[in-house]
């Protein structure tokens, strides 16, 4: 696992949403994705944009081949609801052959 990003202070509701999202991503990576394989790797990186937005990227590699899900699972819906619905942010999933890439963007002021 590789983690990289500047120190950023978050409001409690944003911190909780990010924590839940990372928990969902890590759980799925351990069950089905990169963290389920010995050679698997996850990179988590974040930055703050000039507009005051948090941009967080989760990128998996080295795991089993990935195929897009046939339906949105519970974790995906939770992430979309708390990031998009409650915080007005965005969650994008890209099920690439080499592993899941997820980007979370939200205004942190």
C-alpha positions in Angstrom: 0.0 0.0 0.0 1.2 3.5 -0.9 -0.3 6.6 0.7 0.6 10.1 -0.4 -0.9 13.5 0.1 -0.6 16.8 2.0 -2.0 17.3 5.5 -5.6 18.5 5.1 -8.0 19.4 7.8 -11.5 18.2 7.2 -14.8 19.0 8.8 -16.1 16.0 10.8 -18.9 15.1 8.3 -16.4 15.1 5.4 -13.8 13.1 7.4 -16.5 10.5 8.3 -17.6 10.2 4.6 -14.0 9.7 3.5 -13.4 7.1 6.2 -16.5 5.2 5.3 -15.5 5.3 1.6 -12.0 4.1 2.2 -13.3 1.3 4.4 -15.6 0.2 1.6 -12.8 0.3 -0.9 -10.4 -1.6 1.3 -13.0 -4.2 2.2 -13.7 -4.9 -1.5 -10.1 -4.9 -2.4 -9.4 -7.5 0.3 -12.3 -9.7 -0.8 -12.1 -9.4 -4.6 -9.5 -6.9 -5.7 -5.8 -6.2 -5.4 -5.5 -6.9 -1.7 -6.8 -10.4 -2.3 -3.5 -11.3 -4.2 0.0 -11.5 -2.8 1.2 -9.2 -5.6 -1.6 -6.8 -5.2 -1.0 -3.1 -4.6 -3.1 -0.1 -3.7 -2.2 3.5 -4.1 -4.1 6.2 -2.3 -3.3 9.8 -3.2 -5.0 13.1 -2.5 -4.6 16.7 -3.2 -6.3 20.0 -2.7 -7.3 21.9 -5.8 -7.1 25.6 -6.3 -10.9 25.7 -6.0 -10.8 24.2 -2.5 -11.8 20.7 -3.5 -10.4 17.5 -2.2 -9.4 15.1 -5.0 -8.7 11.6 -3.7 -7.6 8.7 -5.9 -7.7 5.0 -5.0 -5.8 2.9 -7.6 -5.5 -0.9 -7.4 -3.1 -3.1 -9.4 -1.6 -6.6 -9.3 -4.8 -8.3 -8.3 -7.1 -10.6 -10.2 -8.6 -9.4 -13.5 -11.4 -6.9 -12.9 -14.8 -6.8 -14.7 -17.4 -4.1 -14.1 -20.1 -5.2 -11.7 -23.5 -6.1 -13.2 -25.3 -4.0 -10.5 -24.4 -1.3 -8.0 -23.6 -3.0 -4.7 -24.3 -1.8 -1.2 -20.9 -0.2 -0.8 -21.1 1.7 -4.1 -24.5 3.0 -3.2 -23.3 4.1 0.3 -20.3 6.0 -1.2 -22.4 7.7 -3.8 -25.1 8.7 -1.2 -22.7 10.1 1.4 -20.2 11.8 -1.0 -22.7 12.9 -3.7 -26.0 13.2 -1.8 -24.8 14.5 1.6 -21.7 16.4 0.6 -22.4 17.4 -3.0 -19.2 15.7 -4.2 -18.6 13.1 -6.9 -17.5 9.5 -6.9 -16.2 7.9 -10.2 -15.4 4.2 -10.6 -13.2 2.9 -13.4 -13.1 -0.9 -13.5 -9.9 -1.3 -15.5 -8.4 -4.7 -16.4 -5.5 -4.1 -14.0 -7.7 -3.0 -11.1 -10.2 -0.6 -9.8 -9.5 3.1 -10.0 -11.8 5.3 -7.9 -11.8 9.1 -7.7 -13.6 11.1 -5.0 -13.9 14.8 -5.3 -15.7 17.1 -2.8 -15.6 20.7 -1.7 -13.7 21.1 1.6 -13.5 24.9 1.6 
